[in-house]
Amino acid sequence: MIYRRYVKRAFDILISFLVIAMFFWLYLILALLVRVKLGSPVLFKQQRPGKDGVVFGMYKFRSMTDERDENGELLPDEKRLTSFGKTLRSTSLDELPEMFNILKGDMSLVGPRPLLVQYLPLYNERQARRHEVRPGLTGLAQVNGRNAITWEEKFEYDVTYVEKLSFLLDIKILLLTVVKVFKRDGISAEGQATMDYFRGSGS
């Protein structure tokens, strides 16, 4: 309980500050590469639900173009995702700006990944428990399949994390995340740039 209430947040602040300070040069290089290869804006901002479902603006490095069809509609994600964008995603470098979300308190280093706002009314009572904690840069679902598992499996991992949250579990997830990033496992579901939309359990 002490870790959940106090230590976890202090740990988030310390690590996110150190990462931003130590790798600020990398942020600058990536920002320049995104600007040259994909244009502006360099950062992609999207509204995501956080703890207790409170919505915040989550930042990532942009990884897709703004290509549109003849009707002015954006092309599907897989057609707008360039080879450079795929590299950003497979190495998780596109998520580095989320360290600022962690420093601010919108997110945590470890927790259920923040998903789309439109999913909020689709969760059943158990799945909604994923919002009892701050969303994370990585989580139990990410080290157990990421986008290569079903939505139901992913949510079950999320709720299991909420129920078993501890310092040792967070350290284990962070270490496993490093391994997953190097292996580049579970980046996308079969036939998808990331994963198909959640339409509710049983749909």
C-alpha positions as CSV (number, residue, x, y, z in Angstrom):
1,M,0.0,0.0,0.0
2,I,2.9,2.4,0.8
3,Y,4.5,1.6,-2.5
4,R,1.3,2.2,-4.4
5,R,0.5,5.5,-2.7
6,Y,3.9,7.1,-2.3
7,V,7.0,5.2,-3.5
8,K,5.8,4.4,-7.0
9,R,5.2,8.1,-7.8
10,A,8.5,9.1,-6.5
11,F,10.2,6.4,-8.5
12,D,8.4,7.6,-11.6
13,I,9.5,11.2,-11.1
14,L,13.2,10.2,-10.5
15,I,13.5,7.8,-13.5
16,S,11.6,10.0,-16.0
17,F,13.7,13.1,-15.0
18,L,16.9,11.1,-15.3
19,V,15.9,9.7,-18.7
20,I,15.0,13.1,-20.1
21,A,18.2,14.7,-18.7
22,M,20.5,12.0,-19.9
23,F,19.0,11.4,-23.3
24,F,18.0,14.9,-24.2
25,W,20.4,14.7,-27.1
26,L,18.5,11.7,-28.4
27,Y,15.2,13.6,-28.2
28,L,16.8,16.3,-30.4
29,I,18.1,13.9,-33.0
30,L,14.8,12.0,-33.2
31,A,12.9,15.3,-33.5
32,L,15.1,16.3,-36.4
33,L,14.8,13.0,-38.2
34,V,11.0,13.0,-37.8
35,R,10.9,16.6,-39.2
36,V,13.0,15.7,-42.2
37,K,11.4,12.3,-43.0
38,L,7.7,13.0,-42.0
39,G,7.4,16.7,-41.8
40,S,5.7,18.6,-39.0
41,P,4.3,18.4,-36.4
42,V,7.1,16.3,-34.9
43,L,5.0,15.2,-32.0
44,F,1.8,13.3,-32.2
45,K,-0.7,14.2,-29.5
46,Q,-3.8,12.2,-28.7
47,Q,-6.4,12.3,-25.9
48,R,-6.2,9.1,-23.8
49,P,-8.0,8.2,-20.5
50,G,-5.8,8.0,-17.4
51,K,-6.4,7.1,-13.8
52,D,-10.1,7.0,-13.0
53,G,-10.8,7.6,-16.7
54,V,-9.6,11.3,-16.6
55,V,-8.5,12.2,-20.1
56,F,-5.1,13.7,-20.8
57,G,-3.0,14.5,-23.8
58,M,-0.4,11.8,-24.5
59,Y,2.7,12.6,-26.6
60,K,4.6,10.4,-29.0
61,F,7.0,11.1,-31.9
62,R,5.1,11.0,-35.1
63,S,5.5,7.8,-37.0
64,M,2.9,8.1,-39.9
65,T,2.4,10.4,-42.8
66,D,-0.8,12.5,-43.4
67,E,-1.6,10.8,-46.8
68,R,-5.2,11.0,-47.7
69,D,-7.5,9.5,-50.4
70,E,-9.4,11.3,-53.1
71,N,-12.1,12.2,-50.6
72,G,-9.7,13.8,-48.2
73,E,-9.9,10.9,-45.7
74,L,-6.8,9.6,-44.1
75,L,-5.5,6.4,-45.5
76,P,-5.4,3.3,-43.3
77,D,-2.6,3.2,-40.7
78,E,-0.6,0.5,-42.4
79,K,-0.5,2.6,-45.6
80,R,0.7,5.7,-43.8
81,L,3.3,3.9,-41.7
82,T,6.7,4.4,-43.4
83,S,9.8,2.3,-43.0
84,F,11.2,5.0,-40.7
85,G,8.0,5.0,-38.7
86,K,8.1,1.2,-38.4
87,T,11.7,1.5,-37.0
88,L,10.6,4.1,-34.5
89,R,7.7,1.8,-33.3
90,S,9.7,-1.5,-33.3
91,T,12.4,0.1,-31.1
92,S,9.7,2.0,-29.0
93,L,11.6,5.2,-29.6
94,D,8.4,6.9,-30.7
95,E,7.2,6.6,-27.0
96,L,10.1,8.6,-25.5
97,P,8.0,11.8,-25.2
98,E,5.8,9.9,-22.8
99,M,8.5,10.5,-20.2
100,F,7.1,14.0,-20.0
101,N,3.7,12.6,-19.3
102,I,5.2,10.4,-16.6
103,L,7.1,13.4,-15.0
104,K,3.9,15.4,-15.1
105,G,1.9,12.7,-13.4
106,D,-0.5,11.7,-16.2
107,M,1.3,8.3,-16.5
108,S,3.5,5.9,-14.7
109,L,6.5,3.9,-15.9
110,V,4.5,0.7,-15.4
111,G,0.8,0.2,-15.7
112,P,-2.0,-0.6,-18.2
113,R,-1.3,1.1,-21.5
114,P,-3.5,4.1,-22.1
115,L,-6.0,3.3,-24.9
116,L,-8.5,5.2,-26.9
117,V,-11.2,7.4,-25.2
118,Q,-13.9,5.8,-27.3
119,Y,-13.2,2.4,-25.6
120,L,-14.3,3.7,-22.2
121,P,-18.0,2.7,-22.5
122,L,-17.1,-0.7,-24.0
123,Y,-15.3,-2.1,-21.0
124,N,-17.2,-4.6,-18.7
125,E,-17.0,-4.1,-14.9
126,R,-13.8,-6.1,-14.5
127,Q,-12.0,-4.6,-17.6
128,A,-12.8,-1.1,-16.3
129,R,-10.6,-1.8,-13.2
130,R,-7.5,-1.1,-15.4
131,H,-8.2,2.6,-14.7
132,E,-7.7,2.2,-11.0
133,V,-4.1,3.1,-11.5
134,R,-2.1,5.4,-13.7
135,P,-1.6,4.1,-17.2
136,G,2.0,3.0,-18.0
137,L,4.7,3.3,-20.6
138,T,4.9,-0.4,-20.3
139,G,2.8,-3.0,-18.5
140,L,2.1,-6.7,-17.8
141,A,0.2,-7.1,-21.1
142,Q,3.1,-5.6,-23.0
143,V,5.6,-8.2,-21.7
144,N,3.2,-11.0,-22.3
145,G,2.4,-10.4,-26.0
146,R,1.8,-6.7,-26.5
147,N,-0.4,-6.4,-29.7
148,A,-0.1,-10.1,-30.6
149,I,-2.6,-11.2,-28.0
150,T,-6.4,-10.7,-27.9
151,W,-8.1,-7.7,-26.3
152,E,-9.6,-10.0,-23.6
153,E,-6.1,-11.4,-22.7
154,K,-4.7,-7.9,-22.6
155,F,-7.3,-6.6,-20.3
156,E,-6.9,-9.7,-18.0
157,Y,-3.2,-8.9,-17.7
158,D,-4.1,-5.3,-16.9
159,V,-6.5,-6.2,-14.1
160,T,-4.0,-8.7,-12.7
161,Y,-1.5,-6.0,-12.6
162,V,-3.9,-3.7,-10.6
163,E,-4.5,-6.5,-8.2
164,K,-0.9,-7.5,-7.7
165,L,0.9,-4.2,-8.0
166,S,4.2,-4.1,-6.1
167,F,7.7,-2.8,-6.4
168,L,9.1,-6.2,-7.4
169,L,6.4,-6.7,-10.1
170,D,7.3,-3.3,-11.5
171,I,11.0,-4.0,-11.6
172,K,10.3,-7.4,-13.3
173,I,8.1,-5.8,-15.9
174,L,10.7,-3.1,-16.6
175,L,13.5,-5.7,-17.1
176,L,11.3,-7.8,-19.3
177,T,10.4,-4.7,-21.3
178,V,14.1,-4.1,-22.2
179,V,14.3,-7.7,-23.4
180,K,11.1,-7.3,-25.5
181,V,12.3,-4.0,-27.1
182,F,15.6,-5.7,-28.2
183,K,13.7,-8.7,-29.6
184,R,11.0,-6.4,-31.1
185,D,8.3,-8.9,-30.2
186,G,4.5,-8.4,-30.5
187,I,4.7,-5.0,-32.3
188,S,1.5,-5.7,-34.3
189,A,-1.3,-8.1,-34.6
190,E,-1.4,-10.2,-37.8
191,G,-2.4,-8.0,-40.8
192,Q,-2.4,-4.8,-38.7
193,A,-0.1,-1.8,-38.3
194,T,-0.7,-2.2,-34.6
195,M,-3.9,-3.9,-33.5
196,D,-7.5,-3.9,-34.7
197,Y,-10.0,-1.7,-32.8
198,F,-11.7,-3.0,-29.7
199,R,-15.4,-3.3,-30.2
200,G,-16.4,-4.7,-26.8
201,S,-16.0,-8.2,-25.4
202,G,-18.0,-10.8,-27.3
203,S,-18.5,-8.6,-30.3
